[in-house]
Amino acid sequence: MDAPDPDLHQRLAAADRALAARNVAEARAILEAAAAAAPAFPAFWQRLATVRQMAGAPGQAIAAIDKALELAPLDFVNLLMRARMLDQAGHPEAGEAYGRALAQRRPDPLPAPLVPAIERAEAAWAEHQQGLERRLAEALEASGTDLTPAERGRAARLASNITRRTRAYHSEATHFHYPGLRELEFHDRALFPWLERLEGLSDVIAAELDVVANAPDADLVPYVQYSASEPLAQWRQLNHNRDWTAIHLIQRGARVEPNAAHCPQTMAFLDSMAQPWIEGCGANAMFSLLAPHTSIPPHVGVANFRLLCHLPLIIPGKCWFRVGEEVRDWQRGTAWVFDDSIEHEAMNETDQLRIIMIFDIWHPDLSPAERQAIATTVGAASMPVGAL
């Protein structure tokens, strides 16, 4: 906002000259009068906050910066100033104030003099978050509440959400969203007792993977296959690229015989699973091959009524997977079930190939009747070609 008239501009300039001459009292007197004359001009209140702080009046300085923020509540510099003033005064709200300030930071380059203040804000905010999470954990422990491991994990996530170190992620299925289903990044193993049987087959499945991957008649295709006209920028680098390759065993409800024939025990296990068989859509099962130093960008799947299972088979080192806020490293033979309608991404940081088995299952919240209703409805809608 511009100053209302040239006289007030001159007052600002006079206050700046007084500050340059280290005459804080004169600068303060000028700005007190200017703020009274033009109370709707935030720059006066910001400068007045500075000189009040310099004059040893921290409470009045905070009151002045609060006035500036009344006029421009999301001003990053003023929010940062307020947090710093609270910090210097030892105020208990300083940590939260730093968080509110940093939430308004924009990616645009900032003046170099602000860099130390931002670094201090980031450090203070992180310290505040860690301290608050620690206090919340101690309070829960002191309460004696008896939690299962899964419940304890959710309680810890509540604490990190409170401190805003993490946030809530939700299902954002690109095509098919069934209402009322639990939204969990990784689902509790206890819901899927067959995971131990699957993990026990790791060596058998890995051996069949080796056979099919080296078979002359095997069908290996790029995992991502969109038409060039589809506006999906995040897949541009991987589209039709064998850095992410799939060996499909079941694709859109059809067995891929050139591959499945080499994997009889893997297929026998899949036959025992309650997969979502939907015309033109599912079930799906495959080996996923990710090249060295290749990343899969953040994305979401087509439907929330199905979950995906991963069984890691070849994990040469640091290979990680993020769903929502939770990041896990793949470990050979340790399977998990996750909701791919929640944003997720992956990375192979090694110099060698990473291979996992992927297949889909029904969401456990669905009744048999609901499964049938979904299969009928989605089958009639038909799956868009190229959808993941």
Secondary structure, 3 states (H helix, E strand, C coil): CCCCCHHHHHHHHHHHHHHHCCCHHHHHHHHHHHHHHCCCCHHHHHHHHHHHHHCCCHHHHHHHHHHHHHHCCCCHHHHHHHHHHHHHCCCCCHHHHHHHHHCCCCCCCCCHHHHHHHHHHHHHHHHHHHHHHHHHHHHHHHHCCCCCHHHHHHHHHHHHHHCCCCCCCCCCCCCECCCCCCCCCECCHHHCCCHHHHHHCHHHHHHHHHHHHHCCCCCEEECCCCCCCCCCHHHCCCCCCCCEEEEEEEECCEECHHHHCCCHHHHHHHHCCCCCCECCCECCEEEEEECCCEEEEEECCCECCEEEEEEEEECCCCEEEEECCEEEECCCCCCEEECCCCCEEEEECCCCCEEEEEEEEECCCCCHHHHHHHHHHHHHHCCCCCCC
